[in-house]
Amino acid sequence: MKKILLVIGDAAEVLDTFYPLFRLKEEGWTVDVAGPSARAYHLVQHDRHPDWDITVESPGYKLRADVAFTDVDPDEYDGMVISGGRAPEYLRYDPELIRVTKAMFAAKKPVASVCHGIEILAAADVLTGREATTVAKCKFDCEFSGGTYLDREVVVSGNLVTARTWHDNPAWMREYVKMLKGG
């Protein structure tokens, strides 16, 4: 049975988090939720309003992390999913998460990232020479870190599967599950 690590923190996006959590469990895999510490985190909902230039953020559900980043042994996992939302803005400064992320890439394990999750990938310096997608306002993070930004619902580049936003969840998880199954 595969074991997947799902990265969250306060202000992780609800649909970026729960969709992969349930989709991967539906496949029969174990999903460990990881955060800076093993505690409940406040998720948020992002939406566009016609009279706003930016995304509107509302409180969402809470989700408990099973494990703290510092206690994660990357060798115990077959893959990693990085949720979006504003959480990655803060999580990218966590040295333990960066350690885990680098280890996943060094071992060429499947990694899925959506929306602002690319900020963690940029901080871990694993985007050089890769194609990726992300929410348009994070295009800079991709390109500044040596990646090539593509405006597509999903991009597969080596062991990395990226998506723009929660609107792309079906394509994102379809490709990630395919990768986890060896296809």
C-alpha positions in Angstrom: 0.0 0.0 0.0 1.3 3.4 -0.9 1.9 6.1 1.7 1.6 9.7 0.7 2.6 12.9 2.6 0.1 15.8 2.3 1.7 19.2 3.3 -0.5 21.9 5.0 -0.3 24.8 7.3 -2.7 27.6 8.4 -4.3 29.2 5.4 -4.0 26.1 3.2 -6.8 26.2 0.6 -9.7 23.9 1.5 -10.2 22.3 -2.0 -6.5 22.1 -2.7 -6.2 20.0 0.5 -9.4 17.9 0.8 -9.6 16.9 -2.9 -6.2 15.1 -2.9 -6.7 13.8 0.6 -10.0 12.0 -0.3 -9.0 11.1 -3.8 -5.8 9.3 -2.7 -7.6 7.6 0.2 -10.2 6.5 -2.3 -7.4 4.7 -4.1 -6.7 2.8 -0.9 -3.5 4.7 0.0 -2.5 6.0 3.4 -2.3 9.8 3.5 -0.4 11.4 6.4 -1.2 15.1 6.8 2.0 17.0 7.8 2.4 20.5 9.2 5.0 22.5 11.2 3.6 20.7 14.3 1.0 17.9 14.8 -2.0 20.1 15.6 -5.2 21.4 13.9 -4.8 23.9 11.1 -7.2 26.5 9.8 -7.9 26.1 6.1 -9.3 28.8 3.9 -11.5 29.1 0.9 -10.5 31.3 -2.1 -12.9 32.8 -4.4 -13.1 35.5 -7.1 -15.6 38.3 -6.9 -16.3 40.4 -10.0 -15.6 43.7 -8.2 -12.3 42.6 -6.7 -8.9 42.5 -8.4 -7.6 39.8 -6.0 -8.8 36.6 -4.5 -11.2 36.9 -1.6 -10.3 34.6 1.3 -12.8 33.2 3.8 -12.4 30.8 6.7 -12.8 27.1 5.9 -12.6 23.9 7.8 -10.0 22.7 10.2 -7.7 19.8 9.5 -5.3 18.1 12.0 -1.8 17.3 11.0 -0.8 13.8 11.9 2.9 14.5 11.9 5.3 17.5 12.3 7.7 18.2 9.4 10.6 17.5 11.8 9.4 14.0 12.4 8.9 13.1 8.8 11.2 10.4 7.4 11.0 10.8 3.6 12.0 7.2 3.1 8.7 6.1 4.6 6.7 7.8 1.9 6.0 7.0 -1.8 5.1 10.5 -2.7 4.1 14.0 -1.5 1.3 16.5 -2.2 1.8 20.2 -1.5 -1.5 22.0 -1.0 -2.0 25.6 -2.1 -3.5 28.7 -0.5 -1.4 31.2 1.5 0.2 28.5 3.7 3.2 28.0 1.3 4.1 31.7 1.7 5.1 30.8 5.3 5.9 27.1 5.0 8.7 27.8 2.5 10.8 29.1 5.4 10.5 25.9 7.4 13.9 24.1 7.1 12.4 20.7 7.9 9.9 21.0 5.1 12.7 22.0 2.7 14.7 18.9 3.9 11.7 16.7 3.2 11.0 18.3 -0.2 14.6 18.0 -1.4 14.7 14.3 -0.3 11.6 13.5 -2.2 13.1 15.0 -5.4 16.5 13.4 -4.8 14.7 10.0 -4.6 12.6 10.9 -7.7 9.4 10.2 -5.8 6.1 11.6 -7.3 5.4 15.1 -6.0 2.2 17.0 -6.7 1.9 20.8 -6.2 -1.0 23.1 -6.8 -1.4 26.9 -6.7 1.0 28.6 -4.3 2.6 25.2 -3.5 5.2 26.2 -6.1 6.7 28.6 -3.5 7.8 25.6 -1.5 9.4 24.0 -4.6 11.1 27.3 -5.4 12.5 27.6 -1.9 13.7 24.0 -2.1 15.5 24.8 -5.4 14.0 21.8 -7.3 12.5 23.6 -10.3 15.6 24.2 -12.4 15.1 22.8 -15.9 11.5 21.7 -15.2 8.2 22.8 -16.8 5.4 23.6 -14.3 2.2 25.5 -13.9 0.8 27.4 -11.0 -1.6 30.2 -10.3 -0.7 33.0 -12.6 0.5 35.3 -9.8 3.2 32.7 -8.9 4.6 32.5 -12.5 7.5 34.6 -11.2 8.4 32.0 -8.5 8.5 29.3 -11.2 10.6 31.3 -13.6 12.9 33.0 -11.1 13.7 29.5 -9.7 14.8 28.2 -13.1 11.5 26.5 -14.2 9.5 27.1 -17.4 6.0 28.3 -16.7 3.2 26.9 -18.8 -0.4 28.1 -18.5 -2.1 24.7 -18.5 -4.5 22.9 -16.2 -1.8 20.3 -15.4 1.9 19.9 -16.3 3.9 16.7 -15.8 7.7 17.2 -15.7 9.7 14.2 -14.5 8.4 13.3 -11.0 6.5 16.5 -10.6 2.8 17.1 -11.4 1.6 20.7 -11.0 -1.8 22.5 -11.4 -2.9 26.1 -11.4 -5.7 26.2 -8.9 -8.4 24.0 -7.4 -10.4 24.4 -10.6 -7.8 22.0 -12.1 -8.1 19.3 -9.4 -9.6 16.5 -11.6 -6.8 16.8 -14.2 -4.1 17.2 -11.5 -5.1 14.2 -9.4 -5.7 12.1 -12.6 -2.1 12.6 -13.6 -0.7 12.2 -10.1 -2.6 8.9 -9.5 -1.4 7.7 -12.9 2.2 8.5 -11.9 1.8 6.8 -8.5 0.6 3.7 -10.2 3.7 3.7 -12.4 2.0 4.9 -15.6 
